[in-house]
């Protein structure tokens, strides 16, 4: 006998999947459906009319939560400070938004006394893992409904047909049915012609946060970012919250063709997938933060942190945000960021970011020591003994090879 539910809380975006799930849940379970939508900076107009749409589609209630500032401060900034980049390209835009959204949905489900939480993630994607690991972390006994794993609407085309038959309004059409995820940090594009890696993306058709480098201005734009303990606190000398800095960097970065990534990534569920990501402000922040760390971190800490950044990115990508290891790595990262303070000036030009100068009260760079000119603090004769000791294992091996006649 099929499981029965009286009240289900749905992670609701108003997109194709979650729009058809509301009538589908009511049709199959006869349950009350409460929709929960999260504003994580999708942009003006993205959430307009969402509550009305959810109610008309069959939901009894629709929560719309403003999570943008919390998203930036508690998820984006810690990941930025870690320098975490998945497979060298992906700045984790969808990945670190999901744990926050899922945590808030659990809170609503518990508040409403719901029997289950439902999400519209496909059985082929990473998001199902990110949502459900968070649910396990905060409501380990909560039932989860994931229609994509077993329902009859097993293609986006069938979903559209179902929506049309049930008078569910959609903003998409069959010809431009890219799968997208948007928040303040990024916009992703998947599906259609992008499913074949041989196809060049139709950038003029899909880009929304900026332009291609070819269409960027023929003159550079300069920005100066100020960091305190690894977190951005000012832009061009003006103090502001990180969320406001990101908004402004998205504008200037997008206008200069910054942050466009086309990649084939290894999904957690085992397959490779191809997507195009727009992360204009994020690309600038990562570049500036890395520049400042080069100036402020000692060699051993910098190199070890680079290794841990790979693991941190995997934890975030795999939905393991609320785990002891991620929390421990963040504690390590915060310790390393105590001296990551200062200003970084960058030049943006046709998709490129180049350093244009940086200063820090905690800089470990010493011009007096590094100079090619005359100095009185570095005895170059010391290098002979250093090389003799550093190269001793090589010398011993070579002498043994000679003795053996190799």
C-alpha positions in Angstrom: 0.0 0.0 0.0 1.3 3.4 -0.9 2.4 5.6 1.9 -0.2 8.2 2.9 0.4 11.8 4.0 -1.8 14.4 5.5 0.5 17.4 5.2 3.5 17.8 2.9 6.0 20.7 2.8 7.3 21.3 -0.7 10.6 23.0 -1.7 9.0 25.4 -4.2 10.8 27.5 -6.8 7.9 28.1 -9.2 9.9 26.4 -11.9 8.8 23.5 -14.1 9.4 20.7 -11.6 7.9 22.2 -8.5 5.0 23.8 -10.3 3.6 20.4 -11.5 4.4 18.7 -8.2 1.7 20.6 -6.3 -1.2 19.3 -8.3 0.5 15.9 -8.6 0.9 15.5 -4.8 -2.8 16.4 -4.2 -3.9 14.1 -7.0 -1.8 11.1 -5.7 -1.9 11.6 -1.9 -4.9 13.8 -1.3 -2.7 15.8 1.1 -2.4 19.4 2.0 0.6 21.0 0.3 2.5 23.9 1.9 5.0 25.5 -0.5 8.2 27.1 0.8 10.2 29.4 -1.5 13.6 30.9 -0.7 14.9 34.2 -1.9 18.6 33.8 -2.3 19.1 36.7 -4.6 17.5 35.3 -7.8 16.9 38.9 -9.0 14.1 41.4 -9.4 10.9 39.8 -10.7 12.0 36.2 -10.1 9.7 35.7 -7.1 6.9 38.1 -8.2 3.5 36.4 -8.1 5.0 33.2 -6.7 2.7 33.0 -3.7 -0.4 33.7 -5.8 0.8 31.0 -8.3 1.3 28.4 -5.6 -2.1 29.0 -4.1 -3.8 28.9 -7.5 -2.0 25.7 -8.3 -3.3 24.0 -5.1 -1.0 24.9 -2.2 -2.8 25.8 1.0 0.0 28.2 2.0 3.2 29.6 0.6 6.1 30.8 2.6 8.6 33.1 0.9 11.8 33.4 2.9 14.4 36.2 2.5 17.7 34.4 2.9 20.0 36.5 0.7 22.1 38.1 3.4 22.4 34.8 5.4 23.3 33.0 2.2 26.2 35.4 1.5 27.5 35.8 5.1 27.2 32.2 6.3 27.7 30.1 3.2 29.3 32.1 0.4 31.9 33.9 2.5 33.2 30.8 4.3 33.5 29.0 1.0 35.3 32.0 -0.5 37.7 32.2 2.5 38.5 28.5 2.0 39.3 29.1 -1.7 37.1 26.1 -2.6 36.6 25.5 -6.3 35.2 22.3 -7.5 37.4 20.6 -10.2 39.3 23.8 -10.7 36.4 25.7 -12.4 33.0 25.5 -10.6 32.5 28.2 -7.9 29.8 26.1 -6.2 26.8 28.4 -6.8 24.1 25.9 -6.6 25.9 23.7 -4.1 26.1 25.9 -1.1 22.6 27.4 -1.6 20.9 24.0 -1.1 21.9 23.3 2.5 20.6 26.7 3.6 17.3 26.3 1.8 16.8 22.7 3.1 17.5 23.8 6.6 14.8 26.4 6.5 12.4 24.0 4.9 12.9 21.6 7.8 12.2 24.4 10.2 8.9 25.2 8.4 8.0 21.5 8.3 8.5 21.1 12.0 6.6 24.2 12.7 3.7 23.1 10.6 3.7 19.5 11.9 4.2 18.1 8.4 4.4 14.3 7.7 6.9 14.7 4.9 9.1 17.1 2.8 9.0 17.0 -0.9 11.6 18.2 -3.4 11.6 18.4 -7.2 15.2 17.2 -7.7 15.8 14.6 -10.4 17.3 11.2 -9.6 20.2 12.0 -11.9 21.3 15.2 -10.1 23.3 16.3 -7.1 20.6 18.5 -5.5 18.6 15.5 -4.2 21.7 14.5 -2.1 22.2 18.1 -0.9 18.6 18.5 0.2 18.3 15.1 1.8 21.6 15.1 3.7 20.5 18.4 5.3 17.1 16.9 6.1 18.8 14.0 7.8 21.0 16.4 9.8 18.1 18.3 11.3 15.1 16.0 11.0 16.5 12.4 10.8 13.0 10.8 11.0 11.3 13.0 8.5 9.9 11.3 5.4 11.0 12.5 2.0 9.1 12.4 -1.2 11.1 12.7 -4.4 8.7 12.3 -7.3 11.3 12.3 -10.0 12.5 8.9 -8.8 9.2 7.1 -9.5 6.5 9.2 -11.2 5.2 8.9 -14.7 6.4 12.4 -15.7 9.9 11.2 -16.4 10.9 13.9 -18.9 10.6 17.6 -19.0 8.4 17.3 -22.1 5.9 15.2 -20.1 6.0 17.7 -17.3 5.2 20.6 -19.6 2.3 18.6 -21.1 1.0 17.8 -17.5 1.3 21.5 -16.6 -0.7 22.5 -19.6 -3.4 19.9 -18.9 -3.7 21.1 -15.3 -3.6 24.9 -16.2 -0.3 25.4 -14.4 1.3 28.6 -15.7 4.9 28.4 -16.8 7.4 31.0 -17.9 9.3 28.6 -20.2 8.4 27.1 -23.6 9.4 23.9 -25.3 12.1 25.5 -27.5 14.0 27.3 -24.7 13.6 24.8 -22.0 17.1 25.0 -20.5 17.4 23.8 -16.9 18.6 26.8 -14.9 19.4 27.7 -11.3 19.8 31.3 -10.3 20.8 33.0 -7.1 22.9 36.1 -6.2 26.1 34.2 -6.7 25.5 32.6 -10.1 23.3 31.4 -12.9 23.7 27.9 -14.3 22.5 26.5 -17.7 22.1 22.8 -18.6 20.2 20.7 -21.1 19.2 21.0 -24.8 22.1 21.7 -27.1 24.5 21.9 -24.1 24.1 18.1 -23.5 26.5 17.5 -26.4 30.0 18.8 -25.5 30.7 19.2 -29.2 28.3 22.1 -29.3 29.6 25.6 -28.6 27.2 27.3 -26.2 24.8 29.9 -27.8 26.0 32.6 -25.4 24.0 35.3 -27.0 20.9 33.2 -26.3 21.6 32.1 -22.8 23.6 34.7 -20.9 21.6 36.8 -18.4 24.1 38.1 -15.9 26.5 39.7 -18.4 27.9 39.7 -21.9 30.6 37.7 -23.8 34.1 39.1 -23.7 33.7 40.1 -27.4 30.9 42.5 -26.4 32.6 43.9 -23.4 33.9 47.5 -23.5 37.2 48.3 -25.3 38.6 49.9 -22.2 39.5 48.3 -18.8 37.5 48.8 -15.6 39.4 49.0 -12.2 38.0 47.9 -8.9 39.5 47.9 -5.4 38.4 45.3 -2.8 39.1 45.6 0.9 39.3 42.5 3.0 39.3 42.0 6.8 40.1 38.5 8.1 39.5 37.1 4.6 36.0 38.6 4.2 35.2 41.4 1.7 34.2 44.6 3.6 34.6 47.5 1.1 34.5 48.2 -2.6 36.4 51.1 -4.0 37.0 52.5 -0.5 33.3 52.4 0.4 32.4 50.2 3.4 29.4 48.0 2.7 27.9 44.6 3.5 29.2 41.6 1.6 25.8 41.1 -0.1 26.0 44.7 -1.5 29.6 44.2 -2.7 28.5 41.1 -4.5 25.6 42.8 -6.2 27.9 45.6 -7.5 30.6 43.2 -8.6 28.0 41.2 -10.5 27.1 44.3 -12.5 30.6 45.4 -13.3 31.9 41.9 -13.8 29.0 41.0 -16.1 29.5 44.2 -18.1 33.1 43.1 -18.7 32.5 39.5 -19.7 33.9 38.1 -16.4 33.1 34.7 -14.9 31.7 32.6 -17.8 32.6 29.0 -17.4 31.8 26.1 -19.7 32.7 22.8 -18.1 32.1 19.0 -18.0 32.0 18.1 -14.3 31.8 14.8 -12.4 28.5 14.7 -10.6 28.3 13.0 -7.2 25.8 10.4 -8.6 28.4 9.0 -11.0 27.9 10.6 -14.4 29.6 13.5 -16.2 27.4 16.5 -17.0 28.0 19.6 -19.1 26.9 23.1 -18.0 27.6 26.8 -18.5 27.9 28.9 -15.4 27.8 32.7 -15.0 29.6 33.9 -11.8 30.8 37.5 -12.5 31.1 38.9 -9.0 32.2 35.6 -7.5 35.1 35.2 -10.0 36.3 38.7 -9.0 36.1 38.0 -5.3 37.9 34.7 -5.6 40.7 36.3 -7.7 41.1 39.2 -5.2 41.1 36.9 -2.2 43.7 34.6 -3.7 46.0 37.6 -4.5 45.8 38.8 -0.9 46.6 35.4 0.5 49.7 35.3 -1.6 50.8 38.4 0.2 49.7 37.5 3.7 50.0 33.8 4.3 53.3 32.0 5.0 54.4 29.4 2.5 53.5 26.3 4.5 50.0 27.5 5.5 49.3 28.7 2.0 50.3 25.4 0.4 48.5 23.3 3.0 45.3 25.4 2.6 45.4 24.8 -1.1 45.2 21.0 -0.5 42.3 21.4 2.0 40.5 23.7 -0.4 40.0 20.7 -2.7 38.4 18.6 0.1 36.3 21.6 1.1 35.0 22.0 -2.4 34.1 18.3 -2.5 32.2 18.5 0.8 30.2 21.5 -0.4 29.5 19.9 -3.8 28.5 16.7 -2.2 26.0 18.3 0.1 28.0 17.6 3.3 27.8 21.2 4.6 26.4 20.2 8.0 29.1 17.7 8.9 31.9 17.7 11.6 34.6 17.7 8.9 33.3 20.8 7.0 32.9 22.6 10.3 36.4 21.6 11.4 37.9 22.8 8.0 36.0 26.1 8.4 37.6 26.5 11.8 41.0 25.9 10.3 40.3 28.4 7.5 39.1 31.0 9.9 42.4 30.7 11.8 44.4 31.2 8.6 42.4 34.3 7.7 43.3 36.4 10.8 46.1 38.2 8.8 44.3 38.2 5.4 43.7 42.0 5.5 44.2 44.7 3.0 43.3 46.2 -0.4 43.5 44.5 -3.8 43.2 46.5 -7.0 42.1 44.6 -10.1 41.8 45.4 -13.8 38.8 43.9 -15.6 39.1 43.7 -19.4 37.2 41.6 -21.9 36.7 38.5 -19.7 40.1 38.8 -18.0 41.0 39.7 -14.4 44.6 41.0 -13.8 46.2 42.3 -10.6 46.8 46.0 -10.5 48.4 46.4 -7.1 47.8 45.4 -3.5 48.7 46.5 0.0 48.3 44.9 3.5 49.3 45.8 7.0 50.0 42.1 7.4 52.1 41.6 4.3 54.9 39.0 4.5 56.6 40.4 1.4 59.8 42.3 2.2 61.2 44.4 -0.6 64.4 44.8 1.3 64.9 41.0 1.3 63.6 40.3 -2.2 65.4 43.1 -4.0 67.8 42.4 -6.8 69.7 45.5 -5.7 72.2 45.8 -2.9 70.9 44.9 0.5 72.3 44.3 4.0 69.9 41.7 5.4 70.4 38.7 3.2 73.8 37.0 3.1 74.0 35.2 -0.3 76.9 33.1 0.9 74.5 31.3 3.2 72.9 29.7 0.1 75.9 27.4 -0.5 75.5 25.5 2.8 71.7 25.4 2.3 72.1 23.8 -1.1 74.6 21.3 0.2 72.2 20.1 2.9 69.1 20.3 0.8 70.8 18.4 -2.1 72.5 15.8 0.1 70.1 12.9 -0.6 70.5 13.5 -4.4 74.3 13.5 -4.0 74.3 10.3 -1.9 72.1 8.5 -4.5 74.4 9.7 -7.3 77.5 8.5 -5.6 75.9 5.0 -5.0 74.9 4.9 -8.7 78.5 5.6 -9.7 79.9 2.9 -7.4 77.5 0.4 -8.9 78.6 1.5 -12.4 75.2 2.8 -13.5 
